[in-house]
């Protein structure tokens, strides 16, 4: 024989599974990573004691200004991100929650991911060199380019590598600097034919750029909306699609002649 529960007792019994589910949701790991603005590096200068770009076989020029590649830093693939972390990041402009699979290949170990990023960086460097030398009409058999950026992986510095090579060899083509003496930052992959590709994380990268003194940010055109979302005050966006078009935009910015595209 069963006694009838009072209303408060019934509510308490019904609430127990709900509380248990909420507790599980709060403490269960979620398939996300939390990202923040990372370091930037001037490809025209040195990084951690070594020149980023070294060229032999052709005369190089002294450069003014900076071309800063940008990065994000994210929690590692084995970091357990929980609901409170996601909620906290949702309300912050200096953090972003991203699907873990968008940052790391699913199922790979940390070492495998590191090797994958190193491979992507090497491929990006090769493509950047080929694109820059082809743009300048130089033969890769005659000009040797070495690119070194310690502790940075992935393909997103490709565009800035190419611009750095162009600036060191040819500047703006008329004796001036491609940067016009400015601190210019940006991001974007590069193909050997000079095509610029999207990379992700641009809203965080604009913050890193502004923090490190940039006044102009080069962004793949397809990511203009993302870059505008949390754009720091005083940072000008220039959308880019090709190496040739990017050089043209920087020349127009410096000389005041011609149009400079905007997002």
N, C-alpha and C positions, 0 to 999 in steps of 0.2 A: 504494500500500500504506500503510495507516494503523497507527501504533503504538498500543497500548492505553494509556490514561491510568491512572496510579496512582489509588488512592482519594482521596488528598488533592487531586490535580490535578482529578479529576472534581468533587469538592465545591466547589473554588474556581471552576471554570467555571460550575457551576450557581448559585453564589451571586452571580455578577456581575449577572444580571438582577434578582435580588431587591434587591441593594444599589442598583441604579439606580432601581428602583421606589420604594424607601424614600426615596432622595434627592429624587426628584420630589415625593413626598408631603409631605416636610418643607418644601420650598422653594416649592411651587406655591401661588398665591393661592387662598383659599377664599371661598365666598359668605357670609361672616359679617362682622359688625361687633362691636367690643368697646365696651361701655358702662360708665360709671362714674357715681356720684352727681354731680349737677350743682349749680347754684346754687339758692337759694331766694329768694323776695322777699315782703316783707310788703305785701299789697295795701291795707292800711289806711294805709300810709305812703308814702314816696318810694322810687323806684328810679332810680338814676343821675341824681339831681338833679330829677326830675319826680314830682309826685304820681301814683300809679297810678290812683286814682279821683277824678274831679272831678265834682261834682253842682251843677246850678243849677236854679232853679224850685221848690225845696222846701228847708226848713230842714234842716241837717245837724247832727250832734252830734259832740263830741269823743270819741274812743274810746281805751280802754286795751287792753292786750294786743296780740296780733299774729295775723294770719291769713296764713300763709306758703304760697304756691304752691310746688311743687317741680318739679325738672327732672332729667333725666339728660343726660349728654354722651356722644356716641358718635363713633367714628372715622368720618371722612367716607366717602361712597360710593365714592370713588376710592382710598381707602387699601387697600393690599394686606395682608390679614390671612392669616398662614400658620399651619401646624400648631403650632409652638412657642408662638405667641401664644394659640391656643385652649387648649392644655394648661395654660399658665400661668394663664389666667383661670379655668379650671375649678376650680382649687384656691384661689382667692381669693374672699373675701366682699365685697370692694369693687369687683369687676368682674363683668360677665356677658357671655357670648357670645350674640348674638342673630342670627337670620337677617337678612341685609342687606335683603331684601324686606319684612321686618316693620317696618323703620325708614324705608326709602326706596322710593318707587315705582320699579319695575324699569325700567331703560333711560333714566331721566331724568338730565339733567345737574345739576350742583350748583346752577346758577342756577335751573333749573326747579324743583328741590326747594325752594329758598328761597322762590320765588314761591308754591308750593303751601302751604308752612307759614304764610306770611303770610296767605294767603287763609283757611286754617283758623282762624288766630287771630282774624281780623276776624269771621268767622262765629260763632266762640265768644263773642266780646265782645257781639255783637248779641243772641245767644240768652241770654246771662247777664243782660244788661240787661232784656230782655223778661220773663224768668222772675222776676227780683227785683221788678220793678215790679208785675207781675201778682200775685205773692204778697202784696205790701203793699197791693194795691187802688188803685194809683196809675196815672194816665193818662200814657202816654209822650209825649203831645202837650204836657203841662204840665211834665214833668220831663226835663231833659236830662242824660245821663250820658256822660262821656268816660272811656275806659279806655286807659291807655298803659303798655306794658311793653316797653322797648327790648331788642332783640336776643333776644327769645324768640318762638318760633313754635309752631304746632300748637294743638290744642283742649283740652289737658289742664288748663288753668287755669280753665275755665269755672265749675266749682262754687265755687271760691274767689272769683272775681269776684262772683258772685251773693251770696255770704255777706257780702262786703265792702260791697256796696251796701246790703244789708239792715241791717248793723250801723251804717253811717253815717247811715241814715235813721230807723231804728227801734230799734236795739239789740236787747235781748231782749224788747222789747214792754212792759216795766214800768219803764223808766228806767235799767236796767243795761246792761252790755256783753254782747254775744253771746258773747264769748270768756271772760267772767268774769275778765278780766285775765291769762289764760294765753297762752302761745305755742302756738297751734294750727296745725298744718300739714295738708296733704292734697293730693289730686289727684282728677280726675274730669271728664269732659266734662259739659256741661249742654245740655239741649234747652229750647226756648222754653216747654214745658209743665212744666218743672222736673224732668224725668227725668234722673238721673245715670247716665253710662255709663263703662265700663271704658276704661283707657288703656294699660296695659302698663308694665313697668319699676318696679313698686311696691316691690319689695324694695330696689332702689337708692335710691328716693325716701325710704323710711323712714330710711335711713342719712343722707341729706342733711338730713332734718328734725331728727333727733337731734343731728347736728353743729351745727346752727344754733339749738339751744335749745328745740325743741318737746318737749312732754310728751304731746301728744295728736295722733293722726294719723287723718284722715278718709279712708277707703278705699272705693271702690266694692265693694259686697257680693260681687260675683262674683269679686273678686280677693283675698278674705280669705286664702286658702291661700297665695298668692304672698307676701302681705305678712308672714305669720307665718314664712315660710321662714328669713329672716335678720333677724328683728326685734331691733333694739337694746334693751338692757335699759333699763327706765324709760320706754318709749314705749307709750302705750295706744292700741289700735286701736278705732275706732268705724266699723262698716260703715254705708254710706249707699246709698239708692236714689233718693231724691227731695230736692229742696230743702226742702220742708215738713218732711219727716222729719228732715233734718239739723238744721234750726233747733230742732225739738223735742228732739232728742238733746242739743244744746248747752245748751238751757235746763235740761233735767233734770240735766245735769252740773254746771251752775252752782248750781242751787237745792237739789239733793239730793232733789228731789221727782219721782217718776216713774222709770221704768227707762231705763237707758242700754244700748243693745245692744252686744254685743261679738262679735268674730270667733271 
